[in-house]
Amino acid sequence: MKFNYLMKRTIDQSYEHFIELDPFVFNYDTDSLAAQATDGEKTVIAYGKIIDSRNPDLTEQAIVEKLAQAKDSVQLVEWTEYMAGRYVLIYQNTKELILFPDATCSVPIFYSVIENKWLISSKQKTIADALELPMSDASVEIKSQAEEQQPLPYDRSMYEGIRVVIPNHFLNVKDQRAKRFFPIRELESRSVDEVIKETITLTQNVVDSYMMEDDLVIPLTAGKDSRLILSFFKKYQDRIQLYTFDHQPKEAEPDDIKIPRQLTSRLGLSYQVLPRVQMDDETFKSFVNYFSGTQNRRILENALTLKQSGLKSSRFVTGDIIPIVKSNFGKKLPESLATTNYLVTKTHNYSDENKRIVRQWRKNVKKHAHENGVSLFDLFFWESRLGRWLPNNMSNYDTMSDPVLIFNNRRLIESWISIPREQRVDTDFHEQIISRLWPELLDIPLTSGTGLVNDLTRNSYVYYGATFFKYYLKKIQKVIQH
């Protein structure tokens, strides 16, 4: 699904439709408006796909009509806890006008922070072109010190005077400011079994909602995440199609193809291998301009491969979001080690400005996180890895394909991080869900890292040290290359 909207003070003729929200106008393209409802002096618009994970039978119109009864933004935060899908909500009452994102901000909300110049859009370039804003020297420097796929930190954009909303915030339009709404209360204590049961129930409801509309296709590798996703589709096994990208068609088949072949053959599932299509340089340059430097060639070529395959008309399910369950950033490390220096290593960026911004983020959230029992490791993973990497990838995919995020649900993420990290690391979370939903998927073993290095880094402190070693080694290599 392509998301393309612009909120400003006037109607914009370059968009197909508009909705007036005095004194602003929400301009948008046709295929992305889900529903609109008014309750007295309150209005809610859902732009994108919104699902109530407690009830897959609820229509988007019914969901929005309920949300329009929220008396204010505080109640809206409460009532959207179980909402899944990919969407932006626009909520207006007599005092407030806000834009509210999904759990990972998978539909971007870029906004101008220049006084009296209110522009909000799904694309930063749209705002920059309209206001004739220059590229940010700081952002260009940050991007130059990272690989192409690494995003900018915190709420930064590629332009002066533009910011982006990150998870756990909503945008107050009139103040031109993003407001944090989590963590502002202590997380309730949950058992592993309780969270696993809830994960199964809510995610199955989301899958059911999507499958009511259309069949989905699922990428399959040798790893855990794709097999976990597949387990939610057991009752749809006659309708789903599975595929794997072949990144090196002329070489021997890797495990990421061999194992899916074995598994799908044993279970009689539809499966195909898609040789990955290479994008020509001229086409890629057009995307460099379109994304203002936040393009990702690997993702664009994945999308192009799907577009040129027999699966081009189907939505596909991605494995994003679920890795936060295993506390990939924090392992069993004490909170005292969630330092700025360590968090910076997880950005894979080597600029001083990037470090300064990460330090600012940590300073802003530390007190709220610790008072409410939220790990800085988890919060950084959510707001940086899920909140910046994932939306950037989704925007690249959206150009030529239609990705689906079945775990994009604030209730799930909060439930997962409510379990102490030590327990999550020691729990076979993926395997427990698979064994309850589709145990035959475990007949062929899941692959995991092997070898001495992997065994050593299972120790959280060895992993911590190795993370720094790898980061500074790559930093030295980058300096030498330049």
N, C-alpha and C positions, 0 to 999 in steps of 0.2 A: 504494500500500500504506500502510495506517495503522499507525504504530509506536506502541505504548503498553505500557510496562513500568514496573515499580516493584520495586526491590530493597530489602528491609527485613528485620527480624529475625523477622517473623511472616507468616503467610498473610494475604493481603488478599482478602476476599470480593468486592470490586468487580471483580476480574479473573477471567477464565474458567479460567485454568490456573496452575499453579505448579510450580517445581522447587526442592527443598531443597538448599542448599549450606551445610552446617553452618559457622557459626551463622546464615547468612542464607537468605532465601527469594527466588527470582526469580519474581515474579508477572508474568504476561503475557497478552495477548489471543491468541485462537486462530490467526489467519491469518498470523502473522509468525515462528513458530519454524521454522527450517530443519532443524536436526538436533542430536542430542546423542550424545556418545560418552564412554566411560570406558576408561582404560588403567591398570590397577592402582589407584593412589591419585590419579590425575590425571583430571580431567573437563573437557571442552570443550563449550560450548553455542554454537551459531550462531543468532543471532536476526536474521532478515532474509533477504536473498538473497546467497549467497556463491558465487563462481565462481573456479576456478583458471584463469587466463588462458593457461596453457601447455597445458591439456587440457580442451576444452569438454565432453568426454564423461564426465568425472568427476562423480559425483553429489555432492550436498551431504553426504550421509552418509559417503561415502568420504573427502571432504576433511576432515571433522571427525574421523574416526577416525585419520587421519594426524596432524592437529594435536594430538590427545590424547597422542601419543607424545613431544611436546616435553618435555624434562626441566625447563625453567623458562621464565620470561618472556623471557630473552635469546634462547633458541632459538625461542620462539614469534615474536618479532620477525623473526628470520631466515626462518622458514618461511612467514610470511604476506606476503612481499615481492611475490609475483605474484598475490595475491588481489584480485579485483575484485567489483563488485556494490555493494549497500548493506546494511550489517550492523553488528552489535556482537557480538564474541566474549566469552564469559565463560570464563575459564581458572582452574582451581583445582588446586593440588597441596598437599602437606603443609605448605608454608611460605607460599604465596602465594594470593591471590584477586585477580584483576585483571579489569577490563573493557577490551577492546581495540577501538578503532574502525576503520572503513574509512579509506581514504586521505585523505578530506576531512571525516570526522566527519559524514557526511550523515544518519546516525541519531544524534541528540544523546545525550550522556551528561552530564546535569546531576547534581551531587552536593552534599550538605551538607558544609560545613566547620566545623560546630558540634561541639565535642568531645562524643563519646559519643552522637551522634545521627546514625546511619548511614542515610541515605536516598539512593537513586540512581534517577533516572527519565529517561525520554525527554522529559518536560515539566517545566519549572521550576515551574509553578503547582501541580503535584501535590505537590511537596516543600514549597513555601511554605504551602499550605493545611494540610498535615499537621502542620507544625511551627509554624504560626501566625506566619510570618515577615513582617515589614513590607517594603514596597518600599524599595529603596535610594535614598536622596536623591541620591547621586552618579550613579547610573545614570539616574534620571529627568532630572537636569540634562544629562547627556550626550545623551540622546535628544532633549531639547528643542532642542539646538543642531545638529540634523541633519534631513535629510528622512526621511520615514517608512521608506523602504527601507534606510537605513543601519543596520547592526547595532552592537552594543556592541563595544568593543575587547577584545583579548586574551582572557581567560577569564572576563569579567564576565557576570553575569546581571542581571535586573531586581530581584533581591531581595537583602537582607542575608543573608549566611551561605550563599549558593549560588554555586558556580562551574560552569564547563562545560569539558569536555575539548576541546582544539584539536588539529589534526593534529600528528603526530610525538610524541604523548604517549599513554600509557595510564594508567588509573586504578588505583592501589593501594588496594583497598577498605579494608583494615584500617588503613592509615595516613591515609586520607581525603586523599590527595595524588596529583596527577597527576605522572607521571615522564616526562621527555623521553628519547626513544631515538634521535632524529636531529636534527642531524648529530653523530654521535660517531665517524665514520670518514671517511676521505677518499674522495670520489667517484671512481670509476674513470673514466679518460679515454675518451670515446666519439667516434667520427666521426659526422658528420651522416648519411651514408648508412647506417651501421650502426644508428643510432637510428631512422631512417625505416623500415628493414626490420623492426626489432623492433616498432615502433608498429603497423605493418600486421598482422604476425602475431598479436600479443597481442590487439589490438582486434578483429580478425576472429574470433578464438576466442570473445571475450566476446559479440559479436553472434550468433554461431552458437549459443551456449548459450541466449541469450534466445529466439531464433527456434525452438529445439526445443520450447519451451513454448507460445509464442503469437506471433501476428503483432504487429508494432510499428507505430506511426504516427509520422511524422516531420514536425516543423515546418520549413517551407522559406521562406527569405527571399532577398534579392538578395545576401547576404553570403557570406563564405568558410566560416564555421563550419558552417552548415547543409549546404552543398554537400559539405564534407568528410565529414560524418556520412553523407550519402546515398551516398557512394562505397563505403562498406562494405556496402551492401545490394544490390549489382548482381545477385548470384545469387538475390536474393529480390524482384526488381522486380515480379513478378506477384502478390506477397503484401502489399506495403507500400501504405500510403495516406499521402499528403502533404497538408499543409494550411498555410494562413497566416491569422493573425488579421487581421481588417480593423478597425483602430482608429477609422476615420472613414468609415463606409459611405456617407455622403452626399456625400463629396468625390471628386475624380478619383483614379483608382487610382495609388498610389505605385509606385516601382520594386520595393518589397518584395512586390508582388503581380504587377505586369506581368512581371517577369523569371521568377518561378516559373511563371507561366502559359505563357510561351514555352518554357521548358525542358521542362516536363512534357508539353506538347503535342507537341514534337518527338520526345520519347522514348516517348510513349504511356503515361505513368505516371498513376495515379489521383491526382487533385488536387482540392481544394475550398477555398473561401474561407469562413472562419467569422466572421460579424459578431460583434464582441466584446460580450458581455452585461454590462450594468451591474448591480452589486450594490446592492440597496436599503439605506438607512442602518440600518434596524433589524437586518438580517442582519449587516451589517458590525460593528455595535456588539457583537454576540455574539462575533465573532472577536477584537475588541479585548480583551474579557475573557478569552477562551480563551488568547490569546497573551501576555497581561500587557503589552501595549504593543509587542510585536515583530511585529505583523501587517503585511502588505504588501498593500494593496488591489489593486494592479496584478496581482500573482501570484494573489490570491484570485479576481479576475475572470477571469483566464486559465483557472484551474481550473474555475470555474463555467461558462464557455463550453464547455469540453470535456465537462463533465458533462451539459449540455443538448443536446449534439450527437449525431450518429450514431456518434461515436468514443468514447462514454462508457465502453465496456467494454474499451478498449484501453490498453495502456501507451504512453507517448510518450517519445521520446528527446530529451534536452536537449543544448544545445551548450556547457554549462559545462565548465570545467577546461582545455580545449585552449588558451585564450588565454595561459596561462603560457609556452607554447612561444616566443611572439614577444617575451618579456620586456617586457610592456606597461608595467611600472613603471620598469624600469631602462634600457631601450634600450641604447645603447652608453656610458652614463655610467660614469665610474670609481667604484669602491666608496666612495671618500672622500666622495662626494656623497649616499650613503645615510644622510643625517642624520635626526635625530628630526623636525626641522622639515619636511623633504621627505616623510617617510613619513606624517606627520600630514595632509598635503594629500590623500593617497590614501584617507584615511578619510572625507573630506567632512564632517568634524565640527569644530565651532568652539569647543568647550568647553576650558577649561584642564585639567579632570580627564582628558579624553580624551588630551590631549597628555602629561600626566604618566604615564598608563598605557602609551602607546606608547613613551615614553622608558624605562620600566621593562622592557618587552619587549625593546627593542634592547640594553639593558645586559645582560640575561640571556642573550642568544643570540650577541652579537657575537664573543666569544672562540671559542666552539665552531664557529660558521659559518666564520670566517676560517681557523682551523686546519685545517679539512676541505675548503676550496675551495668553499664554498657562498656564493653572493651573498646579501647582506642584502635586496637588491631582490626576488630570487626567493623567499627564505624568508618575507618579509613578504607577498608576493602569495599564497603557499600557505597560510600560517597565518591571515592576516586576510581577504583577499578570498575564497579558497576555503574557509577554515576557519570563517568567521563569516557572510559573505553567503550562500554557497551553502547551508549547512544551514538557515538561516532561510528561504530561498526554498523549499527542499525540504519543510520542515514546513508551509508555507503551501499548497504544491501538494498535499501528502498528504491534506489535508482532503477533497478532492473529485476527485482524479485520481491517476495512478500514474506518476511520472516515473522514467526509466531514465538512468543515467549510464554510458556505455560506456567512458569514459576514467578512471573512478574506480579507479585502479590505482597503487599506490605505486611499482612498478617503472618504469612509464612516466614518472611525474613526476620521479623521480630521474634517469632517463636524459635527459629533456629538459633539466633544469637542469645536467647534467654538461657540456653543450656550452657553450663560452664565449658570453656574451650577444652579443658582436659578430657571431659567426657566425650565431646564431639570427636576429638582426634582418635580416641580409643574405640569409637562405635563404628561398626560396619554399616553406616547409614544407608548407602546405596543398596548393599546386598540384602538388608532387612526388608526394604521396600520391595525389591524385585522378588524376593522369596514369597512375599505375601500376595503379590499381584500376578506374577507369571513365573513360577519357579523353574520352568523348563529353560528359561533364558540363562540359567546358571549351569546348565549341563556342560556347556563349553566354558572353561574358566575365563574369568575376566583378567585382562592383562594389567600388570602394575609394574612400576619401575623395578629393575633387577640390577644386581651388581654391587660391588663394594661401596661405590659413592652413594647409591641410593640407600643402602643399608645404614651407612654412617649418618646420613642426613635425616633419618627417621628420628634421631635424637634431636630434640628441639634446640639444644645449645650448639650442637655441631652445625645444624641448619642455620642458626643465627650467625655464627662466624663465617660459614661458607657464603652466606648472602652478601656480607660485606666484602669478602675476598673477590667474589665474582663481579660485584659492582665496581670496585676500584680497579680491577684488572681491565674491565671493558672501558673504564674512563681513561686509563693510561693508553690503551690501544687507540681510542678515539683521538686523543691529543696527538699521538704519533702520526695517525693518518692525515691530520690537518697540518 
